[in-house]
Amino acid sequence: MTTTDSATITRLRARIWALEQGNSAPPPILSLGTPDAALPWGGLPLARLHQIAAADGSALGFAAALLGLIARGRPVLWCRRRDSALPFLPGLAALGLAPDQVVMAKTDRAVEILWAMEEGLRCPALGGVLGEVSDLAPAAARRLQLAAETGGVAGLAVTSPRATAGGATTRWRVGAAPSTPTPWGGLGQPSWNVSLERCRGGLPRAWTLEWRDGGFVLPHPPADAGPSLSRLRERVGVRAA
Amino acid sequence: METPRRIVSLWLPSFVADRLTRRGASHADWHAQPLVTVMQQQGALVLAAANAAARHQGLRPGQSLADARALCPEIKTVAADPTGEADTAARLARWCTRWSPWAAVESLRSDGGAGLWVDASGCAHLFGGEQALLDDMIARLAAAGFTARAAIADSPGAAWAAARHGIASGSTAIVPEGGARQWLSALPAAALRLPEAMVATLDRLGLRRIGDLTILPRAPLAARFGPHLPLRLDQLLGASAEPIDADRPALPYHARLAFAEPIGRTEDVAGGIDRLIQALCKMLERDRRGARRLILTLYRVDGSLAEILVGTSAPVRNPTHLARLFAEKLDGLDAGFGIEAIVLAVPVAEPLAAQQMDLPVEVRGGPSGSDGLALLVDRLAQRLGPSAVVRQEPRGSHIPERSIAPASPIGRLAAPPPGNAADPRARPVSLMRRPEPVQTFAPPDMAPEAPPAAFRWHGVTHRVARAEGPERISAEWWHAPTSPPPQAFRDYWRIEDAEGMRWWLFRDGSAGRWFLHGVMA
């Protein structure tokens, strides 16, 4: 496929998407780099709700990094249960979230997280909202989706791996991936196995992504990641067929 | 022209008994029966207070219970409760702030009566004149279950005398402005709030009425009876100031709304609050201040109060903002038998520069600017609690759990302390609430300082693929009262397991045990 073709396809997809949405203006799009090709918008639409099913504890780091990209320095709201592990801002700074940017709301009950997220999504002063919810019922997801569209704020719902497939615009599954070791055998850059599980008009795909220089990139050097990447592509291909 | 001082003295002659038999109280059904409270006095039970029915039977406070039972066998007795009585009187005084912001408990007397002050200077016209004000007080206190007498005069002393001794018929008395000397001259000397012994002495001397005393020169009176008597005379005539010590200061920003009919629907209350907020915001704007804390007091028909407290993260005088904060709190409102008045006050206000309030919010850069964030934070804090909405501020400590502190969600954070910046890549993204012990599996040739080959946490074994460390963090000896032992340190390791999960583990220096302290990105 030539470059012109892919650009045309992207433009056509955007038109089709706009037609499907009725009159509402298309949301601003955030380019994620490699995963853009699988998304019908050519990037991640902001002002929408995105679900991140956490295969393990590392998904929170991925969500935080994504939140930092979405917010671009604006304040963000981080909603969590009082008894969950404490987000540690000194460490989050490495993922692009500055301490003065993150307003944290802790709640006693799960429903209050959804309420706080909805309040945050309706507040245009925010750059993004992250909620650590265990489950995301379709009705709750639709409420949050509506709030995100109203306020123009992107929402990330980090759910358990077995959470209901709710009404979020995209659904990702994120788990840890072994990092590319440093030349001296130390820990490499943070890495995740990221799969796009559900996205209307998009292709279910999977990648191994690495956090490097403030963005998600394919692991470097590619020779190391090659086998696992092709293996994932095979798996996705089987599922698509 | 200065508004003349007008003081209302309320006398509740059977306060203690009324308190027990008022609606909703524990002995409310005993209203018509002889009822006394008793207390221990020198080993004997004596009457502390008696209600009207008991007095009618000839019972008086101070009698022994045995005598009382002889006079009236069917008497009901309740243990006296001085603390509860003082509490009720204080609440009643606060309820009286519905008429004037300045109200206080005057005294709780041993005969079971109570007195209240209400400074009604410049207030009476709001209630249709002084007579209407006094009638309103009597009627509302009666509805709340208290028999009362009320008198208004230029000075607390004159009002007190009129309420206790000057009411011939009915239950209200108005001492006209400047007419205290003439109006009160026929009252007995006891109306001067004097000790009983002094009243008896005056009586022996033929000085039975206030009028007998006011015409005498003060100097000989002071020489004979001490300074107390001339002071009381001056206080009665308003020549000597007598401050009323109200239990809460009048708030500079407060607005009040009374309803013609009691209201109970939340929507109606919210409508009333909106009007008060508008009025308050005008006052605040005039002084270029914004509210940090607001108190809404709801006066229920039955004489009880409900208070709603609201705090803000930054000075606010945007009516919409404030109204939304109250809307959050009105959900579980108990209106009781109805709400007859509401008062909104701002106890804490801070300077806030002038703003153009009439422009639409969007034009001022409202919700998209810092204003919008302040509103969001206030709404969240209102429902979740003020300590639940915070940011993290760096603090000068190397111990991870002490290196951050909760900080205000709005405004500028403190600068990070110098020399404390750890590499953020060496810190976890989430920290366990407390370090959790893990079981470790050492390689056969393991040195004590080496990382484990595997560790077990929550029933899952993680094989260590790579490890970086140790990063030694020692106890902060400069904070400890005694020097900590040299082995009080933690050796932190960044560990990646076979699946790629990264953990932050440490080995405790003193015990040599391993703990999981966080999850790395």
Interface residues (C-beta under 8 A of the other chain):
Chain A: D56 G57 S58 L60 G61 A64 A65 P75 L77 R82 D83 A85 L86 P87 F88 L89 P90 G91 L92 A93 A94 L95 P99 D100 V102 V103 M104 A105 K106 T107 D108 E112 W115 A116 E119 G120 C123 P124 A125 L126 G175 A176 A177 P178 S179 P181 G185 G186 L187 P190 S191 W192 N193 W211
Chain B: P367 S368 G369 S370 D371 G372 L373 L375 L376 V377 R379 L380 R383 L384 A388 V389 V390 R391 Q392 E393 P394 P400 S403 I404 P409 R412 L413 A422 D423 P424 R425 R427 P428 V429 S430 L431 M432 R433 A465 R466 A467 E468 R494 E496 A498 E499 G500 M501 R502 G518 V519 M520 A521
